[in-house]
Amino acid sequence: MNKTQQLSLIKRLSEANGISGFEDEILPLIRQAASGLGEFSRDSMLNLYLHRNGNVPGKPVVQLDCHTDEVGFMVKAIRPDGMLEFIQIGGWVPSNIPAHRVRVLNKAGEYVPGVVGSKPPHFMSAEDAQKPLDLSSMFIDVGAVSMDEVVNDYRIGVAAPVVPEATCTYDERHDILVGKAFDNRMGCAAVIATLDAVKGEPLNVNLIGAFASQEEVGTRGAIVTGRTVKADVAIVFEGCPADDTVVPPYVSQTAVKKGPMLRHIDARMITNPRFQRYALSLAAELEIPVQEAVRSGGSTNGASIHLANSGIPVIVIGIPVRYAHTHYGISSYSDYENGVKLAVELLKRLDAATIATF
């Protein structure tokens, strides 16, 4: 796996615009990066499918899953003074939203820069200062001074998608990536890297990459991909919230630089224990660092995929992301690399007999 190429791909995917339902900009990047790896198709939900070259009838199907969308916002109303009221798309902590840059998609298909504003401290009463910020007290300012200017000059309308503004960087010395949408553009890159790593190799399974839409609003795209692919097993790549800055070390299960996280349970899925044990045993055998997690909240596309059709054994390979669902996440390339390595080694060993044991 060429590190320079992988970092370039992660950067392009991270900086691209694509909140839930508006993933249009991501799909051409995936098609370009995975050119030559198989045949693409797309459905009306903007789910993208990649059927690996070399797939033949009769072999078990492995779905390599990720989601293309990111959290963001949508314009709800335009105020007379030109400020944009908005709703959140996906999960946000309100206090993380103000004073950051955003991009607002206008009717000409152009992204207009803006800033999330709120009442400055100079104009706050003592009571105001004690209140927690909520979305109703925030707005997006693109520099306009009237509703007319927003509509006719900026060409921004109600329901315009809004994307966080952030640049993706990599610190080689400390192996640290900083950028937006690592949840889950890191997963998108991982699916491509995995398929590229087994390019031309004889496998006992067929592979279909499924780049799902709308995960951040209820794993909606994966409801469709799970029914469409009809996989025998699935590997879900995800950008998982890192916990190493918010819990004591003995509790931490998703720390940066300690390997990908394989979750046993979350709010919507009990991971197939047999497939999970197989993956963990293989990681131990090959000395691939991994972390095990027991999550009481959160979910992934695995929630929908594992319930599709007659039920599909699923594991999640999660790349730790500090400060997921904010403008800037922090991840380690080594965690990404080891996640891909584990997936590749699993694919080299999976066959009909092994899958039957799950």
C-alpha positions as a printed NumPy array, in Angstrom:
array([[  0.   ,   0.   ,   0.   ],
       [  1.601,   3.238,  -1.181],
       [  1.416,   5.648,   1.752],
       [  1.779,   8.804,  -0.336],
       [ -1.087,   7.756,  -2.598],
       [ -3.257,   6.776,   0.346],
       [ -2.711,  10.084,   2.115],
       [ -3.535,  11.949,  -1.091],
       [ -6.775,   9.965,  -1.435],
       [ -7.747,  10.554,   2.204],
       [ -7.105,  14.292,   1.776],
       [ -9.234,  14.535,  -1.381],
       [-12.082,  12.609,   0.188],
       [-11.897,  14.523,   3.465],
       [-12.028,  17.947,   1.843],
       [-14.869,  17.056,  -0.555],
       [-18.405,  18.242,   0.197],
       [-21.118,  15.703,   0.933],
       [-23.621,  15.847,   3.774],
       [-26.285,  13.144,   3.98 ],
       [-28.365,  13.057,   0.81 ],
       [-25.945,  15.297,  -1.082],
       [-22.998,  12.943,  -1.612],
       [-22.749,  13.753,  -5.353],
       [-19.218,  15.185,  -5.105],
       [-17.825,  12.087,  -3.412],
       [-18.835,   9.491,  -6.004],
       [-16.634,  10.766,  -8.878],
       [-13.636,  10.771,  -6.533],
       [-14.309,   7.136,  -5.632],
       [-14.79 ,   6.16 ,  -9.279],
       [-11.502,   7.809, -10.174],
       [ -9.521,   6.314,  -7.278],
       [-10.901,   2.795,  -7.873],
       [-10.658,   2.871, -11.653],
       [ -9.638,  -0.542, -12.957],
       [-10.691,  -2.444,  -9.857],
       [-14.12 ,  -3.475, -11.107],
       [-17.458,  -2.422, -12.5  ],
       [-19.472,   0.389, -10.928],
       [-23.216,   0.831, -10.616],
       [-25.358,   3.326,  -8.718],
       [-28.888,   3.506,  -7.36 ],
       [-31.26 ,   6.428,  -6.822],
       [-30.132,   6.943,  -3.204],
       [-26.581,   7.654,  -4.416],
       [-25.34 ,   4.314,  -3.121],
       [-22.352,   3.302,  -5.238],
       [-21.452,  -0.349,  -5.854],
       [-18.134,  -1.734,  -7.09 ],
       [-18.109,  -5.358,  -8.283],
       [-14.522,  -6.588,  -8.182],
       [-12.882,  -7.775, -11.368],
       [-12.567, -11.544, -11.126],
       [-15.86 , -12.213,  -9.375],
       [-17.371, -15.467, -10.638],
       [-20.755, -17.07 ,  -9.987],
       [-21.011, -19.589,  -7.169],
       [-18.669, -18.058,  -4.608],
       [-19.792, -16.499,  -1.325],
       [-20.152, -12.713,  -1.462],
       [-18.351, -10.379,   0.918],
       [-19.701,  -6.838,   1.17 ],
       [-17.037,  -4.228,   1.928],
       [-19.048,  -1.383,   3.391],
       [-18.479,   2.274,   4.163],
       [-20.567,   5.429,   4.052],
       [-19.887,   8.486,   1.931],
       [-21.825,  11.148,   3.833],
       [-20.687,  13.502,   6.565],
       [-22.507,  15.502,   9.219],
       [-23.459,  19.065,   8.4  ],
       [-26.408,  21.418,   8.255],
       [-29.269,  22.634,   6.05 ],
       [-30.703,  26.111,   5.622],
       [-34.133,  26.329,   7.29 ],
       [-34.981,  29.987,   6.707],
       [-33.497,  33.284,   5.48 ],
       [-33.881,  36.216,   7.838],
       [-34.64 ,  39.744,   6.632],
       [-31.11 ,  40.793,   7.68 ],
       [-29.551,  38.125,   5.416],
       [-28.635,  35.656,   8.128],
       [-29.384,  31.968,   7.489],
       [-31.173,  29.89 ,  10.109],
       [-30.344,  26.199,   9.901],
       [-30.938,  22.69 ,  11.198],
       [-28.331,  20.027,  11.867],
       [-27.864,  16.997,   9.639],
       [-26.467,  14.161,  11.757],
       [-25.336,  14.372,  15.363],
       [-23.72 ,  17.553,  16.722],
       [-22.969,  18.973,  20.147],
       [-24.312,  22.547,  19.839],
       [-21.332,  24.136,  21.598],
       [-19.009,  22.764,  18.878],
       [-20.829,  24.576,  16.066],
       [-20.393,  28.377,  16.415],
       [-17.426,  30.445,  15.205],
       [-16.479,  27.913,  12.529],
       [-16.37 ,  28.303,   8.765],
       [-18.876,  26.491,   6.557],
       [-19.727,  26.153,   2.861],
       [-23.284,  26.733,   1.624],
       [-24.344,  25.2  ,  -1.703],
       [-26.204,  27.729,  -3.839],
       [-28.574,  27.225,  -6.769],
       [-25.741,  27.624,  -9.265],
       [-23.987,  24.591,  -7.777],
       [-21.293,  26.716,  -6.139],
       [-20.257,  26.556,  -2.477],
       [-20.422,  29.948,  -0.789],
       [-18.178,  30.477,   2.266],
       [-19.827,  31.456,   5.52 ],
       [-19.319,  31.609,   9.27 ],
       [-21.576,  30.267,  12.003],
       [-22.482,  33.271,  14.118],
       [-24.1  ,  33.856,  17.486],
       [-24.637,  36.858,  19.776],
       [-21.242,  38.348,  20.789],
       [-20.489,  38.632,  24.529],
       [-20.599,  42.444,  24.224],
       [-24.374,  42.272,  23.691],
       [-25.209,  39.501,  26.129],
       [-27.078,  40.074,  29.336],
       [-25.914,  38.249,  32.449],
       [-28.797,  35.859,  31.89 ],
       [-27.773,  35.283,  28.262],
       [-24.216,  34.473,  29.293],
       [-25.419,  31.705,  31.602],
       [-27.571,  29.972,  28.994],
       [-26.133,  27.088,  26.961],
       [-26.006,  27.763,  23.226],
       [-28.53 ,  25.986,  21.058],
       [-29.197,  25.994,  17.334],
       [-32.009,  28.516,  17.646],
       [-29.494,  31.137,  18.812],
       [-27.067,  30.514,  15.935],
       [-27.091,  31.543,  12.288],
       [-24.88 ,  31.353,   9.212],
       [-23.431,  34.622,   7.944],
       [-22.226,  34.694,   4.322],
       [-21.649,  38.455,   4.424],
       [-25.061,  39.485,   3.106],
       [-27.084,  42.353,   4.562],
       [-30.569,  41.423,   3.341],
       [-32.768,  38.527,   2.314],
       [-32.869,  39.964,  -1.206],
       [-29.074,  39.817,  -1.462],
       [-28.98 ,  36.207,  -0.22 ],
       [-31.623,  35.062,  -2.706],
       [-30.714,  37.094,  -5.783],
       [-26.987,  37.727,  -5.466],
       [-25.687,  34.767,  -3.477],
       [-28.438,  32.588,  -4.972],
       [-28.926,  30.686,  -1.715],
       [-32.329,  29.197,  -0.997],
       [-34.133,  27.274,   1.693],
       [-32.917,  23.657,   1.995],
       [-29.403,  24.53 ,   0.801],
       [-26.939,  21.953,   2.204],
       [-24.172,  23.302,   4.423],
       [-20.802,  21.584,   4.851],
       [-18.122,  22.207,   7.513],
       [-15.045,  23.973,   6.142],
       [-11.701,  22.325,   6.983],
       [ -8.373,  21.485,   5.359],
       [ -6.884,  18.005,   5.77 ],
       [ -3.235,  17.888,   6.87 ],
       [ -0.771,  15.149,   7.813],
       [  2.077,  15.392,  10.319],
       [  4.591,  12.79 ,   9.159],
       [  6.75 ,  13.058,  12.261],
       [  3.884,  12.235,  14.631],
       [  1.74 ,  10.192,  12.217],
       [ -1.296,  12.401,  12.737],
       [ -4.024,  13.359,  10.292],
       [ -6.225,  16.373,  11.025],
       [ -9.318,  17.141,   8.961],
       [-13.072,  16.882,   8.593],
       [-15.28 ,  13.94 ,   7.664],
       [-12.868,  11.189,   8.71 ],
       [-16.207,   9.64 ,   9.702],
       [-16.355,   8.155,   7.202],
       [-14.136,   9.181,   4.31 ],
       [-11.386,   7.145,   5.986],
       [-13.681,   4.154,   5.507],
       [-14.214,   5.033,   1.833],
       [-10.457,   5.119,   1.293],
       [-10.089,   1.831,   3.204],
       [-12.568,  -0.01 ,   0.974],
       [-10.68 ,   1.175,  -2.122],
       [ -7.306,   0.288,  -0.588],
       [ -8.541,  -3.179,   0.368],
       [ -9.833,  -3.915,  -3.12 ],
       [ -6.602,  -2.62 ,  -4.621],
       [ -4.505,  -4.791,  -2.291],
       [ -6.198,  -7.984,  -3.542],
       [ -6.286,  -6.912,  -7.174],
       [ -5.603,  -9.933,  -9.367],
       [ -5.286, -12.311,  -6.409],
       [ -7.25 , -15.58 ,  -6.533],
       [ -9.837, -15.512,  -3.75 ],
       [-12.476, -17.977,  -2.631],
       [-15.024, -15.176,  -2.274],
       [-16.547, -12.503,  -4.491],
       [-16.145,  -8.909,  -3.385],
       [-18.56 ,  -6.005,  -3.715],
       [-17.649,  -2.594,  -2.387],
       [-20.737,  -0.723,  -1.183],
       [-20.315,   3.012,  -0.675],
       [-23.534,   3.857,   1.153],
       [-25.299,   7.187,   1.483],
       [-27.082,   8.746,   4.455],
       [-25.53 ,   6.793,   7.317],
       [-25.492,   9.829,   9.575],
       [-29.292,  10.109,   9.508],
       [-30.111,   6.502,  10.391],
       [-28.032,   4.158,   8.183],
       [-30.612,   4.67 ,   5.418],
       [-28.366,   3.899,   2.464],
       [-27.199,   0.638,   4.019],
       [-30.79 ,  -0.547,   4.322],
       [-30.793,  -0.589,   0.528],
       [-27.223,  -1.852,  -0.033],
       [-27.759,  -4.785,   2.32 ],
       [-30.825,  -5.9  ,   0.383],
       [-29.152,  -5.27 ,  -2.975],
       [-25.762,  -6.907,  -2.472],
       [-27.212,  -9.98 ,  -0.705],
       [-23.862, -10.693,   0.896],
       [-22.951, -13.805,   2.848],
       [-20.787, -11.713,   5.218],
       [-19.889,  -8.046,   5.481],
       [-16.949,  -5.998,   6.709],
       [-17.964,  -2.482,   7.715],
       [-15.245,   0.181,   7.698],
       [-16.09 ,   3.106,   9.961],
       [-14.54 ,   6.21 ,  11.467],
       [-15.249,   5.518,  15.15 ],
       [-15.275,   8.159,  17.9  ],
       [-12.038,   7.855,  19.854],
       [-12.443,   7.745,  23.619],
       [ -8.861,   8.21 ,  24.815],
       [ -9.326,  11.909,  25.675],
       [-12.573,  11.509,  27.597],
       [-12.263,   8.376,  29.778],
       [ -9.618,   6.915,  32.128],
       [ -6.978,   4.766,  30.39 ],
       [ -8.333,   1.528,  31.844],
       [-11.711,   2.17 ,  30.203],
       [-10.412,   3.374,  26.83 ],
       [-11.207,   1.016,  23.95 ],
       [-10.808,   3.274,  20.899],
       [ -7.503,   5.048,  21.358],
       [ -5.579,   6.724,  18.56 ],
       [ -2.411,   4.844,  17.5  ],
       [ -3.436,   1.563,  19.143],
       [ -4.969,  -0.07 ,  16.09 ],
       [ -8.433,  -0.321,  14.574],
       [-11.371,  -0.97 ,  16.882],
       [-13.579,  -4.061,  16.553],
       [-16.786,  -3.502,  18.499],
       [-18.648,  -6.377,  20.102],
       [-21.885,  -4.451,  20.573],
       [-23.44 ,  -1.017,  20.13 ],
       [-26.939,   0.429,  20.412],
       [-28.219,  -1.325,  17.277],
       [-26.106,  -4.426,  16.675],
       [-24.634,  -7.347,  18.551],
       [-21.669,  -8.235,  16.373],
       [-21.743, -11.816,  15.112],
       [-19.616, -13.444,  17.854],
       [-18.211, -16.179,  15.626],
       [-17.068, -13.807,  12.863],
       [-15.716, -11.444,  15.527],
       [-13.691, -14.184,  17.205],
       [-12.315, -15.276,  13.831],
       [-11.156, -11.73 ,  13.041],
       [ -9.655, -11.155,  16.497],
       [ -7.826, -14.497,  16.419],
       [ -6.386, -13.705,  13.005],
       [ -5.235, -10.279,  14.177],
       [ -3.496, -11.876,  17.165],
       [ -1.886, -14.541,  14.978],
       [ -0.524, -11.949,  12.526],
       [  0.334,  -9.423,  15.266],
       [ -1.922,  -6.767,  13.791],
       [ -2.79 ,  -4.358,  16.636],
       [ -6.522,  -4.106,  17.273],
       [ -8.775,  -2.856,  20.057],
       [-11.971,  -4.444,  21.339],
       [-14.889,  -2.268,  22.32 ],
       [-18.189,  -2.671,  24.129],
       [-20.352,   0.301,  23.184],
       [-23.688,   1.128,  24.799],
       [-24.479,   3.846,  22.253],
       [-23.864,   4.678,  18.615],
       [-24.238,   2.489,  15.574],
       [-22.841,   1.841,  12.102],
       [-24.119,   0.579,   8.764],
       [-23.751,  -2.857,  10.316],
       [-27.042,  -2.161,  12.117],
       [-28.943,  -2.324,   8.835],
       [-26.752,  -4.802,   6.983],
       [-26.844,  -7.505,   9.673],
       [-30.655,  -7.507,   9.498],
       [-30.884,  -7.623,   5.699],
       [-32.412, -10.575,   3.893],
       [-31.964, -13.684,   6.076],
       [-29.376, -12.016,   8.292],
       [-25.733, -11.279,   7.461],
       [-22.719, -11.846,   9.754],
       [-20.986,  -8.47 ,  10.127],
       [-17.861,  -7.133,  11.768],
       [-16.879,  -3.487,  12.096],
       [-13.293,  -2.351,  11.551],
       [-13.288,   1.116,  13.073],
       [-10.549,   3.706,  12.598],
       [-10.359,   5.848,  15.758],
       [-11.25 ,   9.515,  15.19 ],
       [-10.869,  12.031,  17.987],
       [-13.603,  14.697,  17.945],
       [-15.777,  12.992,  15.331],
       [-18.816,  15.046,  14.316],
       [-16.926,  18.337,  14.608],
       [-15.052,  20.451,  12.073],
       [-11.721,  18.804,  12.866],
       [-11.003,  15.174,  13.651],
       [ -7.64 ,  13.644,  14.567],
       [ -6.617,  10.179,  13.381],
       [ -3.485,   8.133,  12.872],
       [ -2.434,   6.722,   9.514],
       [ -1.102,   3.607,  11.261],
       [ -4.612,   2.773,  12.52 ],
       [ -5.966,   3.162,   8.992],
       [ -3.171,   1.006,   7.569],
       [ -3.708,  -1.779,  10.115],
       [ -7.452,  -1.742,   9.459],
       [ -6.85 ,  -2.331,   5.764],
       [ -4.239,  -4.983,   6.551],
       [ -6.677,  -6.939,   8.697],
       [ -9.415,  -6.791,   6.054],
       [ -7.025,  -7.989,   3.344],
       [ -5.839, -10.936,   5.436],
       [ -9.431, -11.897,   6.201],
       [-10.351, -11.872,   2.511],
       [ -7.405, -14.109,   1.67 ],
       [ -8.685, -16.749,   4.087],
       [-12.469, -16.592,   3.865],
       [-14.222, -19.371,   1.972],
       [-17.605, -21.058,   1.956],
       [-16.695, -23.536,   4.709],
       [-15.358, -20.845,   7.029],
       [-18.303, -18.523,   6.434],
       [-20.683, -21.401,   7.207],
       [-19.26 , -21.512,  10.75 ],
       [-20.368, -17.931,  11.406]])
